[in-house]
Amino acid sequence: MTAPVGDLEYGWLARARDLALRARGRTGPNPMVGAVVVRDGRVVGEGWHEGAGTLHAEPVALRAAGDAARGATLVCTLEPCSHHGRTPPCAEAVIAAGVARVVVGCLDPLERGRGQGVRVLAAAGIEVAVAGGEEAEACRALNAPFLTWALTGRPLVTLKLATSLDGRVATATGETRWISGPAARALVHRWRADSDAVAVGIGTALADDPMLTARDLEGPVRQPARVVFDSLARLPLTSALVRSAGQVPLVVLVGEAAPADRVAALAAAGAQVVAAPGPGGRVGVDAGLDALGAREVQSLFLEGGPGLAAAFLAARAVDRVEWVVAPVIIGGDAAPGAVGGPGLGPLAEVPRLAGATVTRVGEDVLVSGRLRPPPDAGG
Ligand SMILES: NC(=O)c1ccc[n+]([C@@H]2O[C@H](COP(=O)([O-])OP(=O)(O)OC[C@H]3O[C@@H](n4cnc5c(N)ncnc54)[C@H](OP(=O)(O)O)[C@@H]3O)[C@@H](O)[C@H]2O)c1
């Protein structure tokens, strides 16, 4: 049993969430966490986690508070850890600081089966309160990729596509650049920077020769790993992806029929070639996601094309959709639509976005929504 969370404490939780966001896109494979130490109704220490290998948010905030932490309330967006990872357990630091009460925004699934942060704190005589309602949901949303990965071992998948008004992703002659406008393209770079990995199918890699890096952004940027679903290891050694493999990680997922010499050549050129066999000799969506999850990829930004988008949608492996619709009409029977394959079933069963929002981005329209409910870590 945990204590209720007070109204003022919900306000401090919101502040802790803002702090957590200061390291947005840079904490993977760790979650974004913020913490606030409050004493006699006044904030006496604040902190956030800057990324793997650096101090967690709680000890940063406790250090900032110093002696004032004794008898104070610690408000943190995520359950404090109770295990030795890259840094010592936060629960120990919280106990040592003499904190009287801890307010937690959401529970950490990785704590189940370990010491369980909340239990360790309670056993040390600290009053623990776990948030509910909208603030708890907001704390879970902050770390949806981390929670998805912790609960399933796979990354949270966001499918992004950019189409004409008539749903095409290329002209009949194969032209693709650019359907969306500069504002939407800038947004894509932000999304890439916020993701652990960006993926395309080999069709897109061959047609567009993309870099898939995050560019032209302000502030520190952590480049996502680039992933290509390439059953037969056809990715050319001369491609922009392979040529930049020394600077930004490149993962080539291959099927069981990938020729050994092609695999060896890609590996020699610096790509990480990973077998992820699926049905029909192709890379399996599930096998690919398992392989990426095993590499601590918690968020996958899937940029198509139509073949891979269809496979992910058919496998019900897409969590979120970011769909840019540009005010152009391409036409032509041979111009590819955004989602290929045989179709996604009878109309009553096709994927339908939940909680869809519509935003104007420059001249384009962005439709965002969920295809799977957000992860529920309990609490
Ligand atoms: N506007 C947009 O948002 C957008 C985004 C991306 C691409 N595009 C355009 O789309 C076109 C390329 O279309 P595409 O459909 O060929 O590209 P794609 O979806 O990027 O690649 C499809 C290929 O991925 C490989 N693949 C590996 N595992 C797979 C699996 N489980 N299921 C399905 N495919 C798998 C297959 O080749 P193997 O079997 O050989 O592995 C397949 O042919 C280009 O013109 C590109 O510019 C547009």
The ligand as a Gaussian input file, in Angstrom:
#p B3LYP/6-31G(d) Opt

LIG

0 1
 N        7.190000       9.146000     -49.111000
 C        7.619000       8.323000     -48.194000
 O        7.282000       8.462000     -47.009000
 C        8.544000       7.198000     -48.580000
 C        9.230000       6.542000     -47.573000
 C       10.046000       5.495000     -47.926000
 C       10.150000       5.108000     -49.257000
 N        9.494000       5.770000     -50.203000
 C        9.610000       5.342000     -51.629000
 O        9.177000       3.990000     -51.725000
 C        9.871000       3.375000     -52.807000
 C       10.461000       2.038000     -52.381000
 O        9.425000       1.154000     -52.113000
 P        9.662000      -0.342000     -51.621000
 O        8.364000      -0.906000     -51.198000
 O       10.485000      -1.077000     -52.610000
 O       10.634000      -0.053000     -50.410000
 P       10.862000      -0.662000     -48.980000
 O        9.612000      -0.950000     -48.276000
 O       11.836000       0.283000     -48.381000
 O       11.639000      -2.005000     -49.263000
 C       10.950000      -3.193000     -49.574000
 C       11.924000      -4.300000     -49.536000
 O       12.314000      -4.557000     -48.178000
 C       12.776000      -5.872000     -48.108000
 N       12.272000      -6.571000     -46.941000
 C       13.022000      -7.226000     -46.015000
 N       12.247000      -7.806000     -45.123000
 C       10.972000      -7.530000     -45.463000
 C        9.726000      -7.894000     -44.923000
 N        9.606000      -8.628000     -43.801000
 N        8.615000      -7.475000     -45.538000
 C        8.674000      -6.696000     -46.617000
 N        9.850000      -6.324000     -47.201000
 C       10.984000      -6.744000     -46.621000
 C       12.295000      -6.595000     -49.385000
 O       13.396000      -6.851000     -50.202000
 P       14.275000      -8.163000     -49.918000
 O       13.309000      -9.309000     -49.871000
 O       15.275000      -8.212000     -50.988000
 O       14.906000      -7.928000     -48.591000
 C       11.385000      -5.582000     -50.033000
 O       11.405000      -5.648000     -51.429000
 C       10.938000       4.348000     -53.229000
 O       10.498000       5.002000     -54.373000
 C       11.032000       5.292000     -52.073000
 O       11.480000       6.561000     -52.452000
 C        8.683000       6.815000     -49.894000

